[in-house]
Amino acid sequence: MFFSIPVADFAATPTLAYVAPSATSIVASAPTNKASEGPTTIDITNLPQAVFEAHPGLDNAVANDGRDDAETIQAVLKWLKARRTAGNTQPTTIYIPAGTFDLANPLKVQTANITIKGAGPGQTILKNAPSFKVGTQGLPDGETVFDSINQDAYLFTVKEATNNVSFMNMTVSGPTIHGAILSGRNQGLVVKNLEFNDFLWSSVRLFEVRNAKIHNNVFIDAGGQSEGNSGITGGSIFATYLKNSEIYNNKISKSRQREGNVYGIKGREFRDTRIYNNTINTNFAIELPFENDYFVEIDHNYLNGAISVPKFAGGEVPKDGFTFHIHHNYFTRSYSLEWARNGAEVDHNVFVFDPDKDGGNLISNFASEPANGPTKFHNNLIVNPGRGIVWHENIYNNFSFYNNEVIANKTKTPRTAGLFGFHEKTDFSTIAIKNNLIKINGVSRPLMRNQQSYGATIENNQLVNVSDANKFDNPSTGATRGLTAPLAFQVGANGEFAVNGQELITHANSKTLTAQTRWSPKALFASIMGIFSQYMPRN
């Protein structure tokens, strides 16, 4: 990561309300459970007799008593493993009922085909006990070195080859440990309907996992930095070598009270993975730097944070496809895409930026080495591009920008530089700006930032108030200018926002811009803030 970006002053995604159950509880002095042959669901507060026989002296777990419940849950996990070794392969659910349960030690999951399930977020709460405290020791982990990850710093560790493990329906919290779930070198992990609240590094940390599904969860302050409020940043979801997986319908946020950076989804080398229908309000929304990522689809997300995918020289391009396909997302930050990346397509997105926060280029490439592309950027709507649309520190060839609609309004600064900042030594025979509608309101701005850039192919664009239009040819071809079709789609967790031309809708509320203000980003931004106001805390 090249530099930090402060989080916009949006309210955090609303938390799930929780009323604490009564603290009154009775510790089980003698188990009354009846023997059961092969139960499919095991309630940790009412264990089968066979578990007590295998672990003499064990008690049922008791909610809200402040005592350690890790011993009971670990005993159940060990008992299930022994049954599997004996030949019983029946899938089993470990049920954790409503209440708060304290874990004084990390739990090791070594049994495949099990589900660990609560009564629901805000009802079942698992948290680390005061004695289970790791702090930032061992952070940052080695990211691409599995043995560098502290497996005793997470509430649950799903061990190697322990496949088809599911976590469902609970709230987990651990402000003094690294995360909630560590899963390494296995497949079929499911994380569904959990609330992750307050972890130091990464709530969900994956390494060499395949066929995972992480969906319908809420992450609040669910990751952090290696030195507390400084250092390398983890991710609310942090996955290394993730394949054939899906991350969808999650709400990931950073609260106003949280110090330091919080990232949404972070990874190293994704393959055949889709990230979609998430609502992310963090410093960086998605960070996948450094590795060769192939066939990564990022779509239908609400992103109040950048997508960062820089790779040395742009990275390799698979022969039969793309590295990143970024489409049908809604972006709110003028610093939206951190490049360079080869083999990428960016299309059918809506970028709407606050004119008072105009410090970013939409695409920013800080790379010190040339990259050969390609990037195809088309059919996007950009309202107030801030500092500019594209800026490359070094050579980036094979960039095409076509059938986009750009509305550049006067900003707070105001910005007067060219919209496109290419390196002077770029091979401009590979650069094309075609069939766009580019309208600049207020202070006139040039299209390009240097003389060499006029060597690009510039044709059939409708240009309004572009100050350097007399420095290049822009021949008409008769092709469609601007968007080839209206942009109408849903974004965010479970499609919570609808984008439909000039209309932005959430739930039963809608905000429609008047004809006089339809291209004003301030008006559109105000409508967005009106929608978010329903989530803001009230004094």
Long-range contacts (C-beta under 8 A, 24 or more apart in sequence): 1-233, 1-284, 1-287, 1-289, 1-308, 2-310, 2-338, 2-366, 4-261, 4-283, 5-283, 5-284, 5-305, 5-306, 5-333, 5-335, 5-360, 6-283, 7-254, 7-262, 7-281, 7-282, 7-283, 7-304, 7-305, 8-281, 8-304, 8-332, 8-333, 8-354, 8-357, 9-256, 10-281, 10-304, 10-532, 11-256, 11-532, 11-533, 11-535, 11-536, 11-537, 12-220, 12-253, 12-254, 12-255, 12-256, 12-281, 12-535, 13-218, 13-220, 13-251, 13-252, 13-253, 13-279, 13-281, 13-535, 14-535, 15-195, 15-197, 15-218, 15-220, 16-121, 16-122, 16-171, 16-195, 16-218, 17-122, 18-122, 18-123, 18-125, 18-171, 20-64, 20-100, 21-63, 21-64, 21-98, 21-99, 21-100, 22-64, 23-64, 24-64, 25-62, 25-63, 25-64, 25-65, 26-62, 27-59, 27-62, 27-65, 27-67, 28-59, 28-60, 28-62, 29-59, 31-58, 31-59, 31-60, 33-60, 38-83, 38-88, 38-90, 39-92, 40-90, 40-91, 40-92, 40-93, 41-92, 41-93, 41-94, 41-95, 42-76, 42-80, 42-92, 42-93, 42-94, 42-95, 43-95, 43-97, 44-69, 44-72, 44-73, 44-76, 44-94, 44-95, 44-96, 44-97, 44-101, 45-97, 47-72, 47-76, 50-79, 51-75, 51-76, 51-79, 54-78, 54-79, 54-82, 55-79, 61-96, 61-101, 63-97, 63-98, 63-99, 63-100, 63-101, 64-99, 64-100, 66-102, 67-102, 68-102, 68-103, 68-104, 68-105, 68-129, 69-101, 69-102, 69-103, 70-102, 70-103, 70-104, 70-105, 70-106, 70-107, 70-129, 70-132, 71-104, 71-105, 73-101, 73-103, 73-107, 74-105, 74-107, 74-108, 77-107, 77-108, 77-109, 77-110, 77-111, 80-111, 80-114, 81-110, 81-111, 84-111, 84-112, 89-113, 91-115, 91-164, 93-117, 96-124, 96-126, 96-170, 97-124, 98-123, 98-124, 99-123, 99-124, 99-125, 100-125, 100-127, 101-125, 101-126, 101-127, 102-127, 102-128, 102-129, 103-127, 103-128, 103-129, 103-132, 103-155, 104-128, 104-129, 104-131, 104-132, 105-132, 106-132, 106-151, 106-152, 106-153, 106-154, 106-155, 106-156, 106-157, 107-155, 107-156, 107-157, 108-157, 108-159, 109-156, 109-157, 109-158, 109-159, 109-162, 109-165, 110-159, 110-162, 111-162, 112-161, 112-162, 112-163, 112-164, 112-165, 113-163, 113-164, 113-165, 114-164, 114-165, 114-166, 115-165, 115-166, 115-167, 115-168, 116-156, 116-165, 116-166, 116-167, 116-168, 117-166, 117-167, 117-168, 117-169, 117-170, 118-168, 118-169, 118-170, 118-171, 119-169, 119-170, 120-169, 120-170, 120-193, 121-169, 121-170, 121-171, 121-193, 121-194, 121-195, 121-218, 122-171, 122-195, 123-169, 123-170, 123-171, 124-169, 124-170, 124-171, 125-170, 125-171, 125-172, 125-173, 126-155, 126-170, 126-171, 126-172, 126-173, 127-172, 127-173, 127-174, 128-155, 128-173, 128-174, 128-175, 128-176, 128-177, 132-174, 132-176, 132-177, 133-176, 133-177, 134-176, 134-177, 134-178, 134-200, 135-176, 135-200, 136-200, 136-201, 136-226, 136-227, 136-228, 138-178, 139-178, 139-200, 139-201, 139-226, 139-227, 139-231, 139-232, 139-234, 140-201, 140-226, 140-231, 140-232, 140-234, 141-201, 141-205, 143-240, 143-268, 144-240, 144-241, 144-268, 146-184, 146-185, 146-207, 146-208, 146-240, 149-182, 149-184, 149-205, 149-207, 150-178, 151-182, 153-177, 153-178, 153-179, 153-182, 153-201, 154-178, 154-179, 154-180, 154-181, 154-182, 154-205, 155-179, 155-180, 155-181, 156-180, 156-181, 156-182, 157-182, 157-183, 157-184, 158-182, 158-183, 158-184, 158-186, 158-189, 159-184, 159-186, 160-184, 160-185, 160-186, 161-185, 161-186, 162-186, 163-187, 163-188, 164-188, 164-189, 164-190, 165-189, 165-190, 166-190, 166-191, 166-192, 167-191, 167-192, 167-194, 168-192, 168-193, 168-194, 169-193, 169-194, 170-194, 170-195, 171-195, 171-196, 171-197, 172-196, 172-197, 172-203, 173-197, 173-198, 173-199, 174-198, 174-199, 174-200, 175-199, 175-200, 176-200, 178-202, 178-205, 178-234, 179-203, 179-204, 179-205, 179-223, 179-234, 180-204, 181-205, 182-206, 182-207, 183-207, 183-209, 183-212, 184-208, 184-209, 185-209, 186-210, 187-211, 187-212, 188-212, 189-213, 189-214, 190-214, 191-215, 191-217, 192-216, 192-217, 193-217, 194-218, 195-219, 195-220, 196-220, 196-222, 196-236, 197-221, 197-222, 198-222, 199-223, 199-224, 200-224, 200-228, 200-234, 201-226, 201-234, 201-238, 202-234, 202-235, 202-236, 202-237, 202-238, 202-266, 203-236, 203-237, 204-236, 204-237, 204-238, 204-239, 205-234, 205-238, 205-239, 206-237, 206-238, 206-239, 206-240, 206-242, 207-239, 207-240, 207-241, 208-240, 208-241, 209-239, 209-241, 209-242, 209-243, 209-245, 210-242, 210-243, 210-244, 210-245, 211-243, 211-244, 211-245, 212-239, 212-242, 212-245, 212-246, 213-245, 213-246, 213-248, 214-245, 214-246, 214-247, 214-248, 214-250, 215-246, 215-247, 215-248, 215-249, 215-250, 216-249, 216-250, 216-493, 216-494, 217-250, 217-251, 218-250, 218-251, 218-252, 219-250, 219-251, 219-252, 219-253, 219-264, 220-253, 220-254, 220-255, 221-253, 221-254, 221-255, 221-258, 221-262, 222-252, 222-262, 223-262, 223-263, 223-266, 224-260, 224-261, 224-262, 225-260, 225-261, 228-260, 229-259, 229-260, 230-260, 233-260, 233-261, 233-262, 233-263, 233-266, 233-283, 233-284, 233-287, 234-263, 234-266, 235-263, 235-264, 235-265, 235-266, 235-267, 235-287, 236-262, 236-263, 236-264, 236-265, 236-282, 237-264, 237-265, 237-266, 238-265, 238-266, 238-267, 239-265, 239-266, 239-267, 239-268, 239-270, 240-267, 240-268, 240-269, 241-268, 241-269, 242-267, 242-269, 242-270, 242-271, 242-273, 243-270, 243-271, 243-272, 243-273, 244-271, 244-272, 244-273, 245-270, 245-272, 245-273, 245-274, 246-273, 246-274, 246-275, 246-276, 247-273, 247-274, 247-275, 247-276, 247-278, 248-274, 248-275, 248-276, 248-277, 248-278, 249-277, 249-278, 249-493, 249-494, 250-278, 250-279, 250-280, 250-493, 251-278, 251-279, 251-280, 251-493, 252-278, 252-279, 252-280, 252-281, 252-282, 252-285, 253-279, 253-280, 253-281, 253-282, 254-281, 254-282, 254-283, 263-287, 263-305, 264-305, 267-291, 267-293, 269-293, 270-294, 270-296, 271-295, 271-296, 273-297, 274-298, 274-299, 275-299, 275-301, 276-300, 276-301, 277-301, 277-490, 277-491, 277-492, 277-493, 277-494, 277-495, 278-302, 278-492, 278-493, 279-491, 279-492, 279-493, 279-496, 279-497, 280-304, 280-305, 281-305, 284-308, 291-315, 292-316, 292-323, 293-323, 293-324, 294-318, 294-321, 294-322, 294-323, 295-321, 295-322, 295-323, 296-323, 296-324, 296-325, 297-324, 297-325, 297-327, 298-324, 298-325, 298-326, 298-327, 298-329, 299-325, 299-326, 299-327, 299-328, 299-329, 300-328, 300-329, 300-489, 300-490, 300-491, 300-492, 300-495, 301-329, 301-330, 301-491, 301-492, 302-329, 302-330, 302-491, 302-492, 302-493, 302-496, 302-497, 303-329, 303-330, 303-331, 303-332, 303-333, 303-336, 304-332, 304-333, 305-333, 306-333, 306-335, 306-336, 306-337, 306-338, 307-336, 307-337, 307-338, 308-337, 308-338, 309-337, 309-338, 309-339, 309-341, 309-344, 310-338, 310-339, 310-340, 310-341, 310-365, 310-366, 310-367, 311-340, 311-341, 311-342, 312-367, 312-369, 313-340, 313-342, 313-367, 313-369, 313-370, 313-371, 313-372, 314-339, 314-340, 314-341, 314-342, 314-343, 314-367, 314-371, 314-372, 314-373, 314-396, 315-341, 315-342, 315-343, 316-342, 316-343, 317-342, 317-343, 318-343, 328-489, 328-491, 329-491, 330-491, 330-492, 330-497, 330-499, 332-528, 333-357, 333-360, 334-358, 334-359, 334-360, 334-361, 334-362, 334-384, 334-385, 334-386, 334-387, 335-359, 335-360, 335-361, 335-362, 335-364, 335-386, 336-360, 336-362, 336-363, 337-362, 337-363, 337-364, 338-364, 338-365, 338-366, 339-363, 339-364, 339-365, 339-367, 339-371, 339-375, 339-392, 339-396, 340-365, 340-367, 340-371, 340-392, 340-394, 340-396, 341-371, 341-375, 342-371, 342-372, 342-373, 342-374, 342-375, 343-373, 343-374, 344-374, 344-375, 344-376, 345-375, 345-376, 345-377, 346-375, 346-376, 346-377, 346-378, 346-380, 347-376, 347-377, 347-378, 347-379, 347-380, 348-379, 348-380, 348-487, 348-489, 349-380, 349-381, 350-380, 350-381, 350-383, 350-487, 350-499, 351-380, 351-381, 351-382, 351-383, 351-385, 352-383, 352-384, 352-521, 352-524, 352-525, 352-528, 353-383, 353-384, 353-385, 353-386, 353-521, 353-525, 354-384, 354-521, 354-522, 354-525, 355-384, 355-409, 355-410, 355-411, 355-412, 355-521, 355-522, 355-525, 356-411, 356-412, 357-386, 357-412, 358-384, 358-386, 358-387, 358-411, 358-412, 358-413, 358-414, 358-415, 359-386, 359-387, 360-386, 360-387, 361-385, 361-386, 361-387, 361-388, 361-389, 361-390, 361-391, 361-421, 362-386, 362-388, 362-389, 362-390, 363-389, 363-390, 363-391, 364-391, 365-391, 365-392, 365-393, 365-394, 365-396, 366-393, 367-392, 367-393, 367-394, 367-396, 368-393, 368-394, 369-394, 370-394, 370-395, 370-396, 370-397, 371-395, 371-396, 371-397, 372-397, 372-398, 373-397, 373-398, 373-399, 373-430, 374-398, 374-399, 374-400, 375-399, 375-400, 376-400, 377-401, 377-402, 377-404, 378-402, 378-403, 378-404, 379-403, 379-404, 379-483, 379-484, 379-485, 379-487, 380-404, 380-405, 381-405, 381-483, 381-487, 382-406, 382-407, 383-407, 383-409, 383-519, 383-521, 383-524, 384-408, 384-409, 384-411, 384-521, 385-419, 386-411, 386-415, 387-415, 387-417, 388-415, 388-417, 388-418, 388-419, 388-420, 388-421, 388-449, 389-419, 389-420, 390-419, 390-420, 390-421, 390-422, 391-421, 392-421, 392-422, 392-423, 392-426, 393-423, 394-423, 395-423, 395-425, 395-426, 395-427, 396-422, 396-423, 396-426, 397-426, 397-427, 397-430, 397-431, 398-430, 398-431, 399-430, 399-431, 399-432, 400-431, 400-432, 400-434, 401-432, 401-433, 401-434, 401-436, 402-432, 402-433, 402-434, 402-435, 402-436, 403-434, 403-435, 403-436, 403-480, 403-481, 403-482, 403-483, 403-484, 404-436, 404-437, 404-482, 404-483, 405-436, 405-437, 405-482, 405-483, 406-436, 406-437, 406-438, 406-439, 407-439, 407-441, 407-519, 407-521, 408-438, 408-439, 408-440, 408-441, 408-445, 409-441, 409-442, 409-519, 409-520, 409-521, 409-522, 410-441, 410-442, 410-443, 414-442, 414-443, 415-443, 415-445, 416-443, 416-444, 416-445, 417-445, 417-446, 417-449, 418-445, 418-446, 418-447, 418-448, 418-449, 418-450, 418-453, 418-468, 419-445, 419-446, 419-447, 419-448, 420-447, 420-448, 420-449, 420-453, 421-449, 421-450, 422-448, 422-449, 422-450, 422-452, 422-453, 422-456, 424-450, 424-452, 425-452, 426-452, 426-453, 428-452, 428-453, 428-455, 428-456, 429-455, 429-457, 431-455, 431-456, 431-457, 432-456, 432-457, 433-457, 433-458, 433-459, 433-461, 434-458, 434-459, 434-460, 434-461, 434-479, 435-459, 435-460, 435-461, 435-477, 435-479, 435-480, 435-481, 435-482, 436-461, 436-462, 436-481, 436-482, 437-461, 437-462, 437-481, 437-482, 437-483, 438-462, 438-463, 438-464, 438-466, 439-464, 439-465, 439-519, 440-464, 440-465, 440-466, 441-465, 441-519, 447-472, 448-472, 497-531, 504-528, 504-531, 506-531, 509-534
